Amino acid sequence: MITGYGHFVQLAESLQWDEQAIDLTGDVEAWSKLESEERDRVLGLIAGFCVGEMAVATHLGSFEDRATTDDSMAGCFRAQARDEARHARFFDRVAGEVVGIPGENLAERLDVLRERVSPELLELFEERLPTLAEDLAAGEKDLTAAVSLYHMILEGVVLTAGQHALLAALDRCSVGMPGVHKGMELVLRDERWHIGFGSRVIQSADVVSDEMEELLQQGMKAANAWGELIDRQDIEKVEQLHKRRLKSVGIKFW
């Protein structure tokens, strides 16, 4: 059995960044100059990240509470919670300062932002994740099942697809948005170690084949949660990435 997660904690420490240090001045100026189609796509993706990051930052504490037998694993969840809170603050800055969504904080802006998010994405982050966190806290779900949803599907599929889609959308925009682009790259860098950690947890667990088949199917379905904001070609790429991740932790589907 594979054990030890301390190197992920060390990696997390080396990757820290300050969301307040990112200069969004140029992005504020660029926003009004974008074509309407460009604004709609970027705003839809930003809204999805606001919803998603707010949810994961809120519910990750249940994971740490259950990692009682491994201090290094608990440290990883703690470091990840810090990252997710920073991501939520960054996207809140973008929504408020760049896009101009009214409100004093992300919680107040979410009602407006939810209108830009698909029902499928809302269901994943605002229904399935909270329910799983509650079941985990109550001992009705084990940590492996929670990590399977959180790290392999929500982060490994849904957020990864959105991250790459946003970077691609920004690259195609008629006017550059350097601050949002830089912040998105830093978020993506954080998410890579999160997914690596989750993969290690799965690899270390005794998971039966039917559970992994369900994980595969859930991931393939979740890849479509962004709706028309992500092209079919990009969805297929993240689906293949999901399969490769599962294969890398010892799961054979072919």
N, C-alpha and C positions, 0 to 999 in steps of 0.2 A: 504493500500500500504506500502511495506517495504521501509524504507529510512535509510540513514546514512551509510557512507563508511569509516568513520574515523578510525575504528579499523584495516582496511586493510592497511592504511598508517602507523599506528603504528607497525603493523606486519612487513611491508616491512623494516622499519627502524631497527628493531631488527635482521633482517636476512642479513644485508649487509656483503659482503666479497670482498676480493681483488684478482682479477684474476692473478695479477703479483706475489702474494705471493705463488702461487701453484708451487711446485718444479717439473719440467718436466725432470730433469736430467735422472732419471731412465727410463723414457718413451723413450727418445732419444736413449738410449742404447738398449732398448728392441725392438725398431721398426725393425731394420735390422735382428733380430733373429726370428721374427714371420714367420710362414708358409705363403706362398703366398696367400692361400685362406683366412687366418685370416686377412692379410693386406688388401686384397680387400674389405672384409666386413666392417672392421673398417673404412677404408678410404672412402667408399661409404657413410657411416653414418655421418662421420665428414664433408664430402662435403655437404651433405644435410643440416646439421646444419649451416654451413657457409652461404649457400644461404638463408636459412630461417631466421636466426637471423639478417643478414644484412638487409633483407627486412623489418622485423618487426621493427627494430630499426629506420629505415628510415621513416616509414609511420605512426608510432603511434602518432606523433604530431597532426595529423588531429583529432584524437579522443579527446584529451585534449581541443583543440580549440572549439569543439562542446559542451563540458560539461560546458556551461556558467552559468547554473542555479544552480549548486551544486558544491561548493568549495571542498568538501571532495571527490566527484567523480573525479574532475579534478586533485586533489592531487594523487589519485590512478593511473590515467593514467600517471602522471608525474613520480611517483615512478617506475611504470612499464617500462617506457621508459628508465630510468636509469638502471634498471635490464637488459633490452634487449641489451643495448649498451655494458654492461659488458660481457654478454654472447657472443656477437659478437667478442669482444676483446679476450676472452678466446679461442674460437675456431680458431681465427686467429693465436694465439700463437701456438696452436696444429698443425695447417696446416703448419705454417712456421718453427717452431723449431723442431717439432717431425717428421712430414712427409717430410719436406724439399721442399714444394711448393715454387717456386721462386716468389719474389715480396716484396715490401716495406710495404704493408698493405693488408687488406682483399680485397679491391676493385681491386687491381692489381692481386690478386691470383684467383679471381672468374672465369676468363675465363678457367683456367685449371680445377678448381673444378667442374664447371658446366658439364664437360664431364662425371663426375661420378654420375650425378643426373638424375633421370627419367624425361621425358617430363611432366608427370602428376604433379610432385612436383614443377617443374619450373613454370608450368602454374598457380598453386595455389599461389605461393609466388611472382612471377615476372610479372604476368598478372592480376589475379583476385584481389589480395590485393592492388596493386597500383591503379587499376581502382576504387575499392571501396573507397580508401582514397580520390581520386579526387572527386568522387561523394559526399562523405561526406562533404568535404570542400566546395563544391558548393551548398550544401543544397539539393541535389537530392536524397540522402539516409539519413535515420535517424540513430541515434546512436545505437538503438537496433539492426537494421540490420547489422551494422558494428561489433558490439560486437558478434553477432551470428556467423559471419564468423570467426572473429579473435580469440575470446576466446574459443568458443565451438568447432570449427572445426580445425582451424590451430593449436591452442595450445592444446585443449582438446583431439583431435584425432591424428593429424599428428605428431606434435612434441612429444606428450606423447608416441606414439607408437615408435618413433625413439629413445627416451631417454631410454626406457626400453630395446629396442633391443640392443643399444650400451652397456649398463651395462651388459646385458647377454652375448654379444659377448666378452667383456673384461674379464668376469669371465671364459669363456671357452678358452681363449687364452693360448697357451703353455708357454708364458712369460708374467709376470704381467706388467701392465701399471698403476701404482698407481696414478700418477698425473692426467691423463685423467679421471680415475675412480672417483677420489675425485671431480674434477671440474664438471663432469656430475651429480654427486649426488647433488651438490650445485645448479646447474641449475635446476634440477628437483624440488628441494625444493622451489625455487623461483616460478616456474611455477604452483605449487599447489595453492599459494595464488592468482596468476593471474586468474586461472580458477575459483577459489572460488568467486573472485570479479565479473568476467563476469557472473557467474551463478546468483549472486545477482542482477545484472543489468537486466538480462532476467526475473527473478522472479518478479521484481518490475514493469515490463512493461506490457502493455496490448497487448498480442500477440495472434493472432487467430490460430485456430487449423491447418489450411492449411499451414500457415507459419512454424509451428513446424514440420509438416509432411515433409516439404521440408528440414528443418534443419536436421531431422533424416536421410533422404535419402542422403543428401550431406555428412553427417558425415560417413555413411556406405561406400560411394564411396571413400571418402578421405582416409579411413583407408588403402587403397591399394596403396597409392601414392609412397611408398618406393620400390615397386616392389619386387624383389626376396631377397632384403636385410632383410626382415622381414618374419618369418615363418607364415604359415596360422593359426596355433594355436594362435600365438600372435596377429594376426589381429583380430581374433574372440574375444579375450579378450578385446581389446580396443573398439571393436564395442559394446560389452556388457556394458563396462564402459560408453560409450557415451549414451546409452539408459538409464542407471541408473541416469546419471546426468540430462538428460532431465526430467525424472520422478521426481527427487528430487526438481525440480523447478515448479512442479505442472502440468506437461504435461503427459497426459495419452494416451498410444497407445494400451493398452490391458486391 
